[in-house]
Amino acid sequence: MLLLHLTDVDENRWANAYREALGDYPVVRRGDDFDPADIEYIFVWKPKPDAFDGLTGLKAVLSLGAGVDALLKHPNLPDAPIVRFVDDQLSQQMTDYVVAHVTMHHRRFTRFAADQKARAWRQFYPPISSETNVGIMGLGVLGQDAARRLSALDFTVRGWSRSPKSIEGVACFSGPEQFDDFLSETDILVDLLPLTPDTTGILNMDTFRKLRRGVLEDGPVIINAARGGHQREADIVAALTDGTLGAASLDVFEIEPLPQDSPLWALDNCFITPHIAAISNPKTGVRYFSQVVNEHRAGKPLINVVDRDRGY
């Protein structure tokens, strides 16, 4: 039996799609009449404190989100494998977001938006893409897809990850010992890291000061489409104000929704989006997890299982 436990999501829509996809295999929602001991799989998003109560027969936790950092912090998370969502459409959405903001900042839309507001005709020619270095933090499925697309647009792409990676056309760095070298030649810094104790607060003033200066006239740029826990927003405000950073695009925040009194709202060189860079949808999500359930029930191993020690 599959149990859905979804918060801030249209749970009924997902349930109907799962029932159609899984046929005779029972699918239940919170509030339905069922024995918790009969639940073999639970599909979760922002689970409540009692989400796993009584699930003594649980075989796997299926996470709607690609990131599982919040799930791993659940006080009653059972000792069952966690399967994360890996989907081509999700990757494409994230890459679309990254490419849009990289190209926007490369072409210095911040400056031209200010000039338009001031009705000032000031011609300025940004560097060509091959002279602009984009550094991607996080070279998992999402990071690698974004790196390939940016490389195809002739940007010079660099990547940094916890463990060594090899990606054609991308200068790859790994580990804390190579982090400063990675930053030193990066003009536009893109964050696609998982949130772990090692990456918490990584977008801070010390990091910003190590980025390359001189190629983008107004200063280096950061783009965070990963996790709000990566950024120190007070540092971002200071860096955008004192010129350490030329601009920023932020899709995630320390507190969401972003509080009305956050100074980020008022900064002309900060582009804010409400955590919409990549959104899971029922069609692809149900197809993916239905296959996971059917194959696991047939005796095949689970795919894309989270390494709890690493946090992703």
Disulfide bonds with the S-S distance in Angstrom:
none
